[in-house]
Amino acid sequence: MRYLFIFIGFVFTGSTLTAQSNINDLLAAGLDDANQFTEAYLSPVAEGVLFNLGGSWLNTAKAKPLGGFEISVVGAISPLSGKTDKTAFELNIADYQNLRFADGSSSKQVSTALGDISGINVVIEDENGLFSESFELPSGIGSALNFIPSGYIQASVGLIKGTEIKGRFLPQVNTDEVKVSLYGVGLMHDFTSHVPANKLLPIAVSGFVGYTKLSGEYQFSSTGFISGQDQRIALDLGTWSFQAAVSTTLPIINFYGTLGYVSGKSNLDLLGSYQVTTGPFQTTYTDPISISNTANGVTAAVGAKLKLGFFRLHAEYTKAQFDLITAGVHLGFR
């Protein structure tokens, strides 16, 4: 599967994920085994990206006044250090119909798309044991990249009565092979805006709800990795974020915290026709792989924001199933 996950790596992590064999090897094991392995291999990536894109919406709990705005460039990473449950999974041959380990093991830790375990050889064989073929399972990005990155442009505009609308997007990538787009929209309401300011401490309390959508497609029919037509990988990912926030409202530097919940779903499909020419199951498959993943969980974040006139900076740490370290540069008015 040397290039099977190039698109997934590009969209999910912003980098190229290198694997060790090709698409033909994966499908040669049969559809059930191919789908089961691919789901286990990619699920941690989907979960990490869902949490990554569901975070970093807020840098204050104070809503901008009517006409106030802020334009931001935000970058974030989800570190993978210590997440052994996300970088590897237990492959038990009893759960597969046509796979076994070349060394005779009954189960073994193998790499997910986030890991770096290499040199694991498996054998495909038919039910009669008359035909067999071996190949190496793919490793992951762990040897080259120990985090999941993301980045986007975000804008915030103040509306009436303590309400602020937010939007985020990633400049669209549109080439002959790859199409990727990201957008999001959110709404924050500052509850303390309804209380006379002279009765308040310099603190704001707000609620927020936001949705982020990532879509993409990778066309690889022209690469010749495997015979077939209209070969492509399609990805659709959406995540909701619900947060309560509190922050100080001082003139220059402020501190904030949020408590929230992220819930999302991703769908990945290997589309087109694929003619398998090796192994015991030589046939042509159409739209052979379809994988859906969901992720949800509580998040908690703390951060600080420095405001120097029109120029602002912020940094944040989020604790979640996939932690998040965020930094942003902002230009704003009011």
C-alpha positions as CSV (number, residue, x, y, z in Angstrom):
1,M,0.0,0.0,0.0
2,R,2.8,2.4,-0.7
3,Y,0.6,5.2,-1.9
4,L,-2.8,4.2,-0.7
5,F,-2.8,6.7,2.2
6,I,-1.0,9.6,0.5
7,F,-4.3,11.4,0.3
8,I,-5.3,10.5,3.8
9,G,-1.9,11.6,5.1
10,F,-2.2,14.9,3.1
11,V,-5.6,15.7,4.4
12,F,-5.4,14.3,7.9
13,T,-1.9,15.4,8.8
14,G,-0.7,17.8,6.1
15,S,2.0,15.4,5.1
16,T,2.6,12.3,3.0
17,L,2.1,9.0,4.8
18,T,4.5,6.4,3.4
19,A,3.4,2.8,3.4
20,Q,5.4,-0.3,2.4
21,S,3.4,-2.2,-0.2
22,N,0.6,-1.2,-2.6
23,I,-3.2,-1.2,-3.0
24,N,-3.1,-4.6,-4.7
25,D,-1.6,-6.2,-1.6
26,L,-4.4,-4.9,0.6
27,L,-7.3,-6.0,-1.7
28,A,-5.6,-9.3,-2.4
29,A,-6.5,-10.3,1.2
30,G,-10.2,-10.1,0.3
31,L,-12.7,-7.3,1.0
32,D,-13.6,-8.3,4.6
33,D,-10.0,-8.4,5.7
34,A,-9.1,-5.2,3.7
35,N,-11.9,-3.2,5.3
36,Q,-11.2,-4.6,8.8
37,F,-7.5,-3.8,8.6
38,T,-8.0,-0.3,7.1
39,E,-10.5,0.7,9.7
40,A,-8.2,-0.3,12.6
41,Y,-5.3,1.4,10.8
42,L,-7.1,4.7,10.2
43,S,-9.5,5.1,13.1
44,P,-6.9,6.9,15.4
45,V,-6.2,9.4,12.6
46,A,-9.9,10.2,12.2
47,E,-10.3,10.5,15.9
48,G,-7.3,12.8,16.2
49,V,-8.4,15.0,13.4
50,L,-11.9,15.3,14.7
51,F,-10.6,16.6,18.1
52,N,-8.0,18.8,16.4
53,L,-10.5,20.5,14.2
54,G,-13.1,20.8,17.0
55,G,-10.8,22.9,19.1
56,S,-9.1,26.3,19.1
57,W,-12.3,28.3,18.4
58,L,-12.0,30.8,21.4
59,N,-9.3,33.0,22.8
60,T,-11.6,35.1,25.0
61,A,-15.1,34.9,26.5
62,K,-15.8,38.6,25.9
63,A,-17.9,39.2,22.7
64,K,-16.9,42.0,20.4
65,P,-19.2,45.0,20.2
66,L,-21.3,45.6,17.1
67,G,-19.0,46.1,14.2
68,G,-15.9,44.9,16.0
69,F,-13.8,42.3,14.1
70,E,-10.7,40.2,14.3
71,I,-8.8,38.3,11.6
72,S,-6.7,35.4,12.8
73,V,-4.1,32.9,11.5
74,V,-4.3,29.9,13.8
75,G,-2.0,26.9,14.0
76,A,-2.4,23.8,16.2
77,I,-0.7,20.5,16.8
78,S,-1.9,17.3,18.6
79,P,1.2,15.6,20.1
80,L,1.4,11.8,19.8
81,S,4.0,11.2,22.4
82,G,2.9,8.6,24.9
83,K,-0.3,7.6,22.9
84,T,0.6,4.0,22.4
85,D,-3.1,3.1,22.2
86,K,-3.4,5.4,19.1
87,T,-0.1,4.5,17.4
88,A,-0.5,0.7,17.4
89,F,-3.2,-1.9,17.6
90,E,-3.4,-5.6,18.3
91,L,-3.8,-7.6,15.1
92,N,-5.2,-11.1,16.0
93,I,-5.3,-13.5,13.1
94,A,-8.3,-15.1,14.5
95,D,-10.3,-12.0,13.5
96,Y,-9.2,-12.3,9.9
97,Q,-10.2,-14.8,7.3
98,N,-7.1,-14.9,5.0
99,L,-4.2,-13.3,6.9
100,R,-1.6,-14.8,9.1
101,F,1.8,-13.6,10.3
102,A,4.8,-14.8,8.4
103,D,6.6,-15.8,11.6
104,G,3.6,-17.9,12.9
105,S,2.5,-15.5,15.6
106,S,-1.2,-15.6,16.6
107,S,-1.3,-11.9,17.4
108,K,1.0,-8.9,17.4
109,Q,1.1,-5.1,17.8
110,V,1.1,-3.5,14.4
111,S,1.3,0.2,13.4
112,T,-1.7,2.5,12.9
113,A,-1.4,5.4,10.5
114,L,0.0,7.4,13.4
115,G,2.7,4.8,14.4
116,D,6.1,3.8,13.3
117,I,6.2,0.0,13.5
118,S,7.7,-1.5,10.4
119,G,9.0,-4.9,9.2
120,I,5.8,-6.8,10.0
121,N,5.2,-9.4,7.3
122,V,1.9,-11.2,6.7
123,V,0.9,-14.0,4.4
124,I,-2.3,-14.2,2.4
125,E,-3.5,-17.7,1.8
126,D,-6.6,-19.4,0.5
127,E,-8.8,-21.6,2.7
128,N,-7.2,-24.7,1.4
129,G,-3.6,-23.5,2.0
130,L,-2.7,-24.2,-1.6
131,F,-1.8,-20.6,-2.5
132,S,0.0,-18.0,-0.4
133,E,1.7,-14.7,-0.9
134,S,3.5,-12.4,1.6
135,F,3.7,-8.7,1.9
136,E,4.7,-6.1,4.6
137,L,2.1,-4.2,6.5
138,P,2.3,-0.5,6.2
139,S,3.9,1.6,8.9
140,G,2.7,5.2,9.7
141,I,3.9,8.8,10.0
142,G,5.3,8.2,13.5
143,S,8.9,8.0,12.3
144,A,8.8,11.3,10.5
145,L,6.0,13.3,12.3
146,N,5.1,12.9,16.0
147,F,2.0,15.1,15.9
148,I,-1.1,15.9,13.9
149,P,-1.0,19.5,12.6
150,S,-3.7,21.8,11.5
151,G,-4.0,25.4,10.4
152,Y,-6.6,27.8,9.1
153,I,-7.7,31.4,8.9
154,Q,-10.4,32.5,11.3
155,A,-12.6,35.6,11.4
156,S,-14.8,37.0,14.2
157,V,-17.4,39.8,13.9
158,G,-19.4,41.3,16.7
159,L,-23.2,41.4,16.4
160,I,-25.8,42.9,18.7
161,K,-26.6,42.0,22.3
162,G,-23.3,40.3,23.2
163,T,-23.4,37.9,20.2
164,E,-20.4,37.2,18.0
165,I,-20.2,35.1,14.8
166,K,-17.1,33.3,13.8
167,G,-15.9,31.6,10.6
168,R,-12.9,29.6,9.7
169,F,-11.5,28.3,6.4
170,L,-8.4,26.8,4.8
171,P,-7.5,28.1,1.3
172,Q,-8.8,25.5,-1.1
173,V,-6.3,23.0,-2.6
174,N,-7.5,22.1,-6.1
175,T,-5.1,20.3,-8.4
176,D,-5.5,17.5,-11.0
177,E,-5.0,14.9,-8.3
178,V,-6.0,16.5,-5.0
179,K,-9.0,18.6,-3.9
180,V,-9.3,19.7,-0.3
181,S,-11.5,22.3,1.4
182,L,-12.1,23.3,5.1
183,Y,-14.7,25.7,6.5
184,G,-16.4,26.2,9.8
185,V,-18.9,28.5,11.4
186,G,-19.6,29.3,15.1
187,L,-21.7,31.5,17.3
188,M,-20.7,32.9,20.8
189,H,-22.9,34.7,23.2
190,D,-21.5,36.7,26.1
191,F,-23.9,36.4,29.0
192,T,-22.2,39.0,31.1
193,S,-22.9,41.6,28.4
194,H,-26.4,41.8,29.9
195,V,-25.2,42.9,33.3
196,P,-24.2,46.5,33.9
197,A,-20.4,46.8,33.7
198,N,-20.0,48.7,36.9
199,K,-21.4,45.8,38.8
200,L,-19.0,43.2,37.4
201,L,-15.5,42.1,38.1
202,P,-13.3,42.2,35.0
203,I,-14.6,38.8,33.9
204,A,-16.7,37.6,31.0
205,V,-18.7,34.4,30.8
206,S,-20.0,33.0,27.5
207,G,-21.3,30.0,25.6
208,F,-20.3,28.8,22.1
209,V,-21.3,26.3,19.5
210,G,-19.4,25.7,16.3
211,Y,-19.2,23.3,13.3
212,T,-16.2,22.5,11.2
213,K,-16.3,20.6,7.8
214,L,-13.3,19.0,6.0
215,S,-13.8,17.5,2.5
216,G,-11.4,16.2,0.0
217,E,-10.7,13.8,-2.9
218,Y,-7.5,12.2,-4.2
219,Q,-7.5,11.0,-7.8
220,F,-4.9,8.4,-8.6
221,S,-6.1,6.5,-11.7
222,S,-3.2,7.8,-13.7
223,T,-0.5,6.5,-11.3
224,G,-0.9,2.8,-12.4
225,F,-0.6,1.5,-8.9
226,I,-3.3,-1.0,-9.7
227,S,-5.3,-1.7,-12.9
228,G,-8.8,-0.2,-13.0
229,Q,-10.8,3.0,-13.7
230,D,-11.8,6.2,-11.9
231,Q,-9.8,5.3,-8.9
232,R,-10.0,7.9,-6.0
233,I,-10.3,8.3,-2.3
234,A,-13.0,10.6,-1.0
235,L,-13.1,12.0,2.5
236,D,-15.9,13.8,4.4
237,L,-15.4,14.9,8.0
238,G,-17.5,17.1,10.3
239,T,-17.2,18.0,13.9
240,W,-19.3,19.9,16.4
241,S,-17.9,21.9,19.3
242,F,-19.8,23.1,22.4
243,Q,-18.0,25.2,24.9
244,A,-18.5,27.3,28.0
245,A,-15.8,30.0,28.5
246,V,-14.7,32.4,31.2
247,S,-12.0,35.1,30.8
248,T,-10.6,38.2,32.3
249,T,-11.3,41.5,30.5
250,L,-8.2,43.6,31.2
251,P,-6.8,46.1,28.6
252,I,-3.6,44.3,27.6
253,I,-3.2,40.7,28.8
254,N,-6.0,38.3,29.6
255,F,-6.4,34.7,30.7
256,Y,-9.2,32.4,29.8
257,G,-10.5,28.9,30.3
258,T,-13.0,26.7,28.5
259,L,-14.9,23.5,29.2
260,G,-16.5,21.8,26.2
261,Y,-17.6,18.8,24.3
262,V,-16.5,17.7,20.8
263,S,-18.6,15.3,18.7
264,G,-17.8,14.4,15.1
265,K,-18.0,11.8,12.3
266,S,-15.8,11.0,9.4
267,N,-16.4,8.9,6.2
268,L,-13.7,7.6,3.9
269,D,-14.4,5.7,0.7
270,L,-12.0,4.0,-1.8
271,L,-14.0,4.5,-5.0
272,G,-13.6,3.2,-8.6
273,S,-12.7,-0.2,-10.0
274,Y,-9.6,-2.2,-8.9
275,Q,-8.4,-5.3,-10.7
276,V,-6.5,-7.5,-8.2
277,T,-3.8,-9.5,-10.1
278,T,-2.1,-11.4,-7.2
279,G,-3.1,-13.6,-4.3
280,P,-5.8,-16.2,-4.2
281,F,-8.7,-13.8,-4.8
282,Q,-7.9,-12.3,-8.2
283,T,-11.0,-10.4,-9.2
284,T,-12.2,-6.8,-9.9
285,Y,-13.7,-4.8,-7.1
286,T,-15.9,-1.7,-7.4
287,D,-15.9,0.9,-4.6
288,P,-14.3,-1.7,-2.3
289,I,-13.7,0.1,0.9
290,S,-16.0,2.3,3.0
291,I,-15.1,3.4,6.5
292,S,-17.0,5.5,9.0
293,N,-15.6,6.7,12.4
294,T,-17.1,8.7,15.2
295,A,-15.4,10.5,18.1
296,N,-16.7,12.4,21.0
297,G,-15.4,13.6,24.4
298,V,-14.9,16.3,26.9
299,T,-12.3,19.0,26.4
300,A,-10.8,21.6,28.8
301,A,-8.5,24.4,27.8
302,V,-6.6,27.3,29.4
303,G,-4.9,30.1,27.5
304,A,-3.7,33.6,27.4
305,K,-4.1,36.5,25.0
306,L,-1.9,39.6,24.6
307,K,-3.5,42.7,23.0
308,L,-1.3,45.5,21.7
309,G,-3.7,47.8,19.8
310,F,-4.7,46.2,16.5
311,F,-2.2,43.4,17.0
312,R,-2.9,40.4,19.2
313,L,-1.2,37.0,20.1
314,H,-2.7,34.0,21.9
315,A,-1.5,30.6,23.1
316,E,-3.6,27.7,24.4
317,Y,-3.4,24.2,25.8
318,T,-6.3,21.8,25.5
319,K,-6.7,18.6,27.4
320,A,-8.7,16.0,25.5
321,Q,-8.5,12.5,24.2
322,F,-6.0,14.1,21.8
323,D,-4.4,17.1,23.5
324,L,-4.0,20.3,21.5
325,I,-1.4,23.1,21.6
326,T,-2.6,26.2,19.8
327,A,-1.1,29.6,18.9
328,G,-2.6,32.4,16.9
329,V,-1.7,35.8,15.4
330,H,-4.6,38.3,15.1
331,L,-5.4,41.7,13.7
332,G,-8.5,43.3,15.2
333,F,-10.6,46.4,15.8
334,R,-12.4,46.9,19.1
